[in-house]
Amino acid sequence: MRQGLIDIIEAQRGSFLLWMPIWMGIGIATYFGLSREPANALLAVIAAGGGFAAVMIVITRGYPRALFLASLMVAAGFLLAAARAHLVAAPRLDARYHGPVSGRIVAIDRSASGHLRLLLDRIHLARDAPVTPHLARVTIWGDDAETGFAPGQIVGMTASLSPPPPPAEPGGFDFRRLAWFRGLGAVGFARRPPRQIARPRLDDWNIRLAVRRFDMAQQVRRRLDGQAGAFAAALLTGDRSAVDPAVLQQLRDSNLAHLLAISGLHMGLLAGFVFAALRYGAALVPPVALRLPAKQIAAGVALLAGLAYMVLSGASIATQRAFVMLAVFLVAVMLSRRALSLRAVALAAVVVLAIRPESLLSVGFQMSFAATAALIAVFSALQNSPLARVRSPILRWGAGLVVSSITAGAATAPFAAFHFNRLVAFGLVANLMSIPAMGLIVMPAAVCAMLADTLGLGAPFWAVMGMGIDWILGVAARVSSWPGAVRPVPAGDGAALVMISVAGLALILLRGRVRAVGIIPLVAGLVVWAQTPRPDLLLSDSGMLVGAVGPAGRWLSRGRGSGFVAQSWLRRDGDGVEQPRAAARPPPRWLVRVYRKRKRAVWRKGGGGVALFTGRKIDATNLARLCADFRLVVLSRLSAPRPPGGCRFISHGDLQRDGAVAVWLNGKGVPAGRELRIVTARQLAGQRLWTLRQGFQ
């Protein structure tokens, strides 16, 4: 057995560097998984441990050196995440604000409901405002808020602002963390469009670039009409403000929404086209091909093209990540190294995590690196397969497209299901029909059109690009309309995704027969996911919405209002219905609604489960009677002192202090010997930099 273990370790020799981003990610995940912000003493101990590991790496050899390297990367990940979290600190609102708001428009986009949304900086509020945030995002309600705004404008309005909202349910997506790392200190809405109150200020390069992108997007939309122009503008500049919400939903339902996000695919297609055009163009001129390193020059120009694309498209986090990966690959080409290798992927991941440690938790990071690593591993394994010996270029290209689509889809499916609670059934078909058009028509035509426009000759190329986009949009519309195109997936425990990720890493990175051990965490993760119980009762932090699992699915207390929270609950249930339909369902028998009739509370006798009172006034006698009749009493819109008796009690004040509440009754999720399990958003979120605000301190 000892010899077998030695053989397994020997088989992994040379692959330890591939695990560097894994160890670094463990340190980052440990930081974000803490319930409290780490004390300075703990940071000092971790820094000392990392320094000791660095010294031991220099003076040791063999496998101990690899262990010290792993320790160093874990410590580095933890410390980088902590440092980044403190460096991005910016003022935020700590209470609701309604009144005059003025600021400079930094960016323009649309909300999920299709309303115009403005990102403002240089904000001014009324004098009585407690805090003035550096950045605020304001959604403009109303049909007359469609045109006339541009980056750099100084606008004023009457708006309602609030701190970034907490999770819609305990354990759900925490927007506050995302807002913290983006410097976003307030979100809100204005019922009337703002008005320009001063001349635009273009006194820094960020705004000048934003104006350039805005003008570019308008020019693209003038070249191409309708949704083809909106798609092209999003593709080239990152401006999605003109994309119709219905078209965007079709792209999501056909698994083609990634074509709108400027990420690895677009960077690869753009740089690949520039590289191939220069490389093969130089080969047609023998004096150039013989005297100059055409391959290295083409890689350098492609790298500059990728950099320009990133800057002009807004340099979003996903675009920055894609550029880092592209830079690693192209620099390898310039140094005559193997570009497409797992070492290059590992190096790119280390660079991305060092720059933005918080990206580890983003779905974009997880999906892009999972797909890239899986593709390289699969195609490396197929090098000696019959597929590699196919002589026909067309057949080989077609087979490669099918294999890459299946591989990328399988690698990213767990992350898509976990974060979006949905699986697209016909995504493979849609991608097989659309990716060739994107790679062979849309991106090459876009590059040619941009270059030809400098001479006023871009019209034919824009027309070709428009035809390719029309094909993609047609595929999205057709595939998304097929029955069963989207399959909802209930939310799983985070441990399940970790197990599945470990399984994928084992299958990709381990060598030899030990690779089969990855099947164990894969099966375990799927089992844990399937066994994750959904809460029987959910209460929103505002107390305006209640959701309870009934015989027909989750019943909602309201058919309108609190729409984001309602859709989040239903989506995480794996329930595809809309809010009005969920509100029309019959409530469960264990939930008894209490009414106020003729100045007294009225409820059904013998409920024995959970009492829900949505009124604003109840006397102490009725409250005591409720506590005697029910195991749990919920006053969703009323703050009241805890009544005497042995019942569990949740009031509006509790919701304001602790955030959303999830309740499990007898059965799954309830420890033995207990009748109820109650978890609050505050419990799971902990006391972190991004949660310390009024009501969460």
Secondary structure by P-SEA (a helix, b strand, c coil): caaaaaaaaaaaccccccaaaaaaaaaaaaaaaccccccaaaaaaaaaaaaaaaaaaaccccaaaaaaaaaaaaaaaaaaaaaaaaaabbbbbccccccbbbbbbccccccccccbbbbbccccccccccccccbbbbbbbcccccccccccbbbbbbccccccccccccccccaaaaaaaacccccccccbbbbbccccccccaaaaaaaaaaaaaaaaaaacccaaaaaaaaacccccccccaaaaaaaaaacccccccccaaaaaaaaaaaaaaaaaaaaacaaaaaccaaaaaaaaaaaaaaaaaaaaacccaaaaaaaaaaaaaaaaaaaccccccaaaaaaaaaaaaaacccccccaaaaaaaaaaaaaaaaaaaaccccccccccaaaaaaaaaaaaaaaaaaaaaaaaaaaccccccaaaaaaaacaaaaaccaaaaaaaaaaaaaaccaaaaaaaaaaaaaaaaaaaaaaaaccccbbbbccccaaaaaaaaaaaaaaccccccccccaaaaaaaaaaaaaacccccbbbcccccbbbbbccccccccccccaaaaaaaaaaaacccccaaaaaaccccccbbbbbbcccbbbbbcccccbbbbccccccaaaaaaaaacccbbbccccccccccccbbbbcaaaaaaccbbbbbcccccccccccbbbbcccccccccccccccccc
